[in-house]
Amino acid sequence: MRVLALLFAAVAALAARARGDDPERGDVPGWVMITVMTAALVLAILIPFREAIVAAVQNALASVTGAG
């Protein structure tokens, strides 16, 4: 009888999870969306302007260190 009760509880838990009654499920947290969007923006800027960004950083570092 005890095995039957455990089996019934397991089936009920699976049915509740399939219905979406789990309070842990839902929207993506805001910090995850911000992180993903920031990474996408960095890549969108870096890919087409990589050479220009590298040249600008090297020029800035050379002017600060006095090598230029």
N, C-alpha and C positions, 0 to 999 in steps of 0.2 A: 504494500500500500504506500509505503514511503517513497519508493522509486516512482510510482505513478504520480505522486504529488510533485516531486522534483521535475519530472518530465513535463507535467502540466505548467509549472512555473517557468520552465525554460521556453516552452512554446509560447506562453503569454508574453514573455520578455521579447522574444523574436518578433512576434506580431506587433507589439507596441513600437519596436524599432523600425519595422517596415512601414508602419503608418506615419512615422515622423513625429511621434510623441516624445522623442528624446530631447530634453532641454539643452543638451550640449551641441545639438546640430543647429545650423542656421547660417546667418550671413557671415561672410569673411570679416574678421576683425579689421578695424580701421587701420591699425598700424601695419598690417600685412599689405593692404592696398596701397598705402603711402610708400612702403618700401619697394613694392613691385613697380609702381609708377615712377618713382625716382630712378630706379635702375634703368627703366625703359627710356626715360628722358636723357640720362647720361649716355646711353648707347646711341640714341638718335642724334645727339650732338657730336659725340666722339667719332663715329664712323665716317661721316663725310668730311669732317674738318680735322682729322687726326694730324696731318702734316703741319697745318697752320698752328694748331695748339702746341705741338712739340716744339716748333720753331719759336713761338712766342715765349714759352717757358724757358727754353735754352737762352734766348736773348735776355730775358729778365734775370736769370741766374748769373749770366755773364756780366751784366751791368752792375749787379750787387756785389759780386766777388771781385770786381775790378779787372777781370780777364778780357774785357771787351773794350 
